[in-house]
Amino acid sequence: MTNLLQLAWMLGVSLATVLLPATNERLPCSTRPWVVALVLASFGLWVLDRLILHRGSIQSARAWWWLAVCLPLYGWLMAVVPSAMLDEASGTLFTFDAEWWKAFGTVDAKRSTAAMSLVSLTMMLLLMTADMARDRFGRFWMAAALSLAGTITALAGLWLQTNADRVQLWQVTHVPTSVFGLFWYHGNAASFLNLVWPVTTWLLMSVLRARLRPLGKHGLVSLLAGALVLQLVAVFVNVSKMGHALALMQLLMLAVLLHLVWWRHQLVIEHAWRRWACVALIACGFLALCAWLLGAQQGFSRWQSFGMRGFDDPARRHAANMAFKMGNDAAWTGTGVGTFEVMSPHYAVLDSVTSPGWWKHAHNDYAQFYAEWGWIGCALLAMGLWMPLKALMKSWRVALSHDATTLMSSHRRSGIACFSVSLFSVLLHAVVDFPFQIMALQNLVIVVAGMLVAFATSSSKHRHDLSKR
């Protein structure tokens, strides 16, 4: 019974992860309802499984529970008692901190309710992923789901490239060049792919080191190598400039980190470094050729036009400043989750760069989070992330030590390196775009973060056990 329950909710979580790329509501056949249903059903089975087995949590992972409970509770409280009140019919912005009962039924309350439903769903996925990734089988299972989701995104993006396809699919004629596959905005697709391809790299390295039958091993290596090539090529075919810069940065970081945490401990690598350097150069050349043949010249032309104006984008800077002003006016409580779009016209007119305009997102997720959640929300998020970050930093110190091979397996060391690079990309991308406002990316980030902390807590627990001996 318990094994069937565990298998059921694990299947639900992995299937929801695979369906994430198509959750965009603009798609003719959006998978958003399916993902919501799968996560809710899996969460119910997961709770039942934990109650039957009386399973607890690792001490370092208990902060996830505080984050998953306290943050949604505060967000729902702000949705019920919003600070920013906007009348949907007239568009009138009421005074901040007025009587809370006047806000019932206004557009800001509706937006907050919808946004908080998504946040609650994301927190459920976080708890299940952190639990699922505690053992090696669960980590491989979820990593395979992530890689498949990224491959679907890459294939869809490389297939839907012509303007006619974009206009027919999205019915948006004014920004056809911004569409990439299943994502309406090209930056979102770049963030998704940059999150996934380091995970595929980790899977590929794990299979190369695994003791499998030759036929099965060669088949898995071929599939994963092909998926990795597709994902990297799609990043550079996409016209997102930030996506290109982050992908190159990730490649450099991953090469350095893998050398520090894994390869420097392998004597065979030290004696064959020229051969590995040659293989790496050939792979880079092959990727560049494939990307160019499949349309990377469009992204290169965007870099040229961007360089002509001094690599500056004043609209994004002013939109972020607008979000900070909004947050300062809303003081401690914020304007309410999901209310930035309906509040933006009243602030955009104050700036000549942003006016006239109706800004759906601030193009800076940190500024938008501050505007919508306020200081209290920021403090709750910081407290919830403190323990996981502390465990991660301890694990990095172990992974970079000279005794790393005796304190931590290569499986965990390479996993920490790959997943850290993966998560770093979207954290940096959020400074100039809005990946955390997109359902597919928001949930994918949570899955990657849950797996990364699972690597960290496992290694920290192992080190703690060794210290007692």
Residue pairs with C-beta under 8 A, 6 or more apart in sequence:
1 52
2 49
2 52
2 53
5 45
5 48
5 49
5 52
6 49
8 42
8 45
9 42
9 43
9 45
9 46
9 49
9 128
10 42
10 132
10 138
10 141
12 38
12 39
12 41
12 42
12 45
13 38
13 39
13 42
13 125
13 128
13 129
13 132
13 142
13 145
14 141
14 142
14 144
14 145
15 38
15 145
16 34
16 35
16 38
16 39
16 42
16 125
16 443
17 142
17 145
17 146
17 149
17 443
17 444
17 447
18 145
18 148
18 149
18 152
19 31
19 34
19 35
19 38
19 149
20 31
20 35
20 149
20 439
20 440
20 443
20 444
21 149
21 152
21 153
21 156
21 181
21 182
21 183
21 192
21 440
22 29
22 30
22 31
22 152
22 182
22 440
23 30
23 31
23 32
23 35
23 439
23 440
24 30
24 32
24 182
24 183
24 184
24 438
24 439
24 440
25 32
26 170
26 184
27 169
27 182
28 169
32 439
35 439
35 443
36 121
39 121
39 124
39 125
40 121
40 124
42 128
43 124
43 127
43 128
46 127
46 128
46 131
49 55
50 131
57 64
57 65
57 131
58 134
58 457
58 461
60 387
60 388
60 390
60 391
60 453
60 456
60 457
60 460
60 461
61 130
61 388
61 453
61 454
61 457
62 387
63 383
63 384
63 385
63 386
63 387
63 388
64 126
64 127
64 130
64 384
64 388
64 450
64 453
65 127
66 383
66 384
67 123
67 126
67 380
67 381
67 383
67 384
67 385
68 123
68 124
68 126
68 127
69 123
70 380
70 383
70 384
71 119
71 123
71 377
71 380
71 381
71 384
72 116
72 119
72 120
72 123
74 373
74 376
74 377
74 380
75 112
75 115
75 116
75 119
75 337
75 373
75 377
76 116
76 120
78 112
78 333
78 334
78 336
78 337
78 373
78 377
79 109
79 112
79 113
79 115
79 116
79 336
79 337
80 109
81 100
81 103
82 100
82 103
82 106
82 108
82 109
82 112
82 335
82 336
82 339
83 96
83 97
83 330
83 333
83 334
83 335
83 336
83 374
84 93
84 96
84 108
84 330
84 335
84 336
84 339
84 342
84 343
85 93
85 94
85 95
85 98
85 102
85 103
85 106
85 108
86 92
86 93
86 94
86 106
86 107
86 108
86 339
86 342
86 343
87 94
87 106
87 107
88 106
88 107
88 110
91 345
93 343
93 346
94 102
94 103
96 329
96 330
96 331
103 109
107 342
108 335
108 336
108 339
108 342
108 343
109 336
111 336
111 337
111 338
111 339
111 341
111 342
112 336
112 337
112 338
112 339
114 338
115 337
115 338
116 337
116 338
118 439
118 442
119 337
121 443
122 442
122 443
122 446
123 446
125 443
125 446
125 447
125 450
126 446
126 449
126 450
129 142
129 446
129 447
129 450
129 451
129 454
130 450
130 451
130 453
130 454
132 138
132 141
132 142
132 450
133 139
133 142
133 450
133 451
133 454
133 455
134 454
134 457
134 458
136 411
139 415
139 451
139 454
139 455
140 203
140 206
142 447
142 451
143 199
143 202
143 203
143 451
144 203
146 195
146 196
146 199
146 200
146 444
146 447
146 448
147 196
147 199
147 200
147 203
147 224
147 227
148 227
149 192
149 196
149 444
150 192
150 193
150 195
150 196
150 197
150 199
150 200
150 227
150 231
151 227
151 230
151 231
152 182
153 181
153 182
153 183
153 189
153 192
153 193
153 196
153 231
153 234
154 181
154 193
154 227
154 230
154 231
154 233
154 234
155 181
155 230
156 181
156 182
157 180
157 181
157 182
157 183
157 189
157 193
157 234
157 237
157 238
158 181
158 230
158 233
158 234
158 237
158 294
159 181
160 166
160 169
160 179
160 180
160 181
161 237
161 295
163 176
163 177
166 172
166 176
166 177
166 179
167 173
167 176
169 179
170 176
170 179
170 184
172 179
172 184
177 186
177 239
177 298
178 184
178 185
178 186
178 239
179 185
179 186
180 186
180 189
180 190
180 234
180 238
180 239
180 240
181 189
181 234
182 189
183 189
183 192
183 438
183 440
186 238
186 239
186 240
186 243
187 240
187 242
187 243
187 429
187 433
187 434
187 435
188 433
188 434
188 435
188 438
188 440
188 441
189 234
189 238
189 240
189 243
190 235
190 238
190 240
190 242
190 243
190 244
190 246
190 247
190 429
191 243
191 425
191 426
191 429
191 433
191 435
191 441
192 435
192 440
192 441
192 444
193 231
193 232
193 234
193 235
193 238
193 243
193 247
194 235
194 243
194 246
194 247
194 250
194 422
194 425
194 426
194 429
195 422
195 423
195 425
195 426
195 441
195 444
195 445
195 448
196 231
196 422
196 444
197 228
197 231
197 232
197 235
197 247
197 250
197 422
198 250
198 254
198 418
198 419
198 421
198 422
198 425
199 418
199 419
199 422
199 448
200 224
200 227
200 228
200 231
201 228
201 254
201 418
202 414
202 415
202 418
202 419
203 224
204 221
204 224
204 225
204 228
205 414
206 411
206 414
207 217
207 220
207 221
207 224
208 221
209 410
210 217
212 220
229 286
229 287
229 290
232 247
232 287
232 291
233 287
233 290
233 291
233 294
233 296
235 243
235 244
235 247
236 244
236 247
236 287
236 288
236 291
236 296
236 299
237 291
237 294
237 295
237 296
237 298
237 299
238 244
238 299
239 298
239 299
239 302
240 299
241 299
241 302
241 303
241 306
242 429
242 432
242 433
243 429
244 299
244 303
246 425
246 428
246 429
247 425
249 425
250 421
250 422
250 424
250 425
253 421
253 424
254 417
254 418
254 421
255 280
257 417
257 420
257 421
258 414
258 417
258 418
260 399
260 400
260 417
261 399
261 400
261 404
261 413
261 414
261 416
261 417
262 410
262 413
262 414
262 417
263 269
264 270
265 404
265 405
265 410
269 276
313 432
314 353
315 353
315 354
315 363
316 363
316 364
316 432
318 351
318 353
318 354
319 354
319 359
319 362
319 363
319 364
320 362
320 363
320 364
320 367
321 351
321 367
322 344
322 347
322 348
322 350
322 351
322 354
322 359
322 362
323 340
323 362
323 364
323 367
323 368
323 370
323 371
324 367
324 370
324 371
325 347
325 350
326 335
326 340
326 343
326 347
326 371
327 334
327 335
327 367
327 370
327 371
327 372
327 374
330 371
330 374
331 374
331 375
332 374
332 375
332 376
333 374
333 376
334 370
334 371
334 372
334 373
334 374
334 376
334 377
335 343
335 371
335 372
335 374
336 372
337 372
337 373
338 372
339 372
340 359
340 360
340 361
340 362
340 368
340 371
340 372
341 358
341 359
341 360
341 361
343 371
344 357
344 358
344 359
344 360
345 357
345 358
347 354
348 354
348 355
348 356
348 357
348 358
348 359
349 355
349 356
361 368
361 434
361 437
362 368
362 371
362 434
363 432
363 433
363 434
364 430
364 431
364 432
364 434
365 430
365 431
365 433
365 434
365 435
365 436
365 437
366 430
366 431
368 434
368 437
369 377
369 378
369 381
369 436
370 378
373 381
388 449
388 453
388 456
391 453
391 456
391 457
391 460
392 416
392 420
392 452
392 453
392 456
394 456
394 460
394 463
395 408
395 412
395 416
395 455
395 456
395 459
395 460
396 416
396 420
398 404
398 407
398 408
398 459
398 460
398 463
399 408
399 412
399 413
399 416
399 417
399 459
401 407
404 413
407 459
407 462
407 463
407 466
408 459
408 462
408 463
412 455
412 458
412 459
415 451
415 452
415 455
416 452
416 455
416 456
416 459
419 448
419 451
419 452
419 455
420 452
422 448
423 445
423 448
423 449
423 452
426 435
426 436
426 441
426 445
429 435
430 436
435 441
435 442
435 445
436 442
436 445
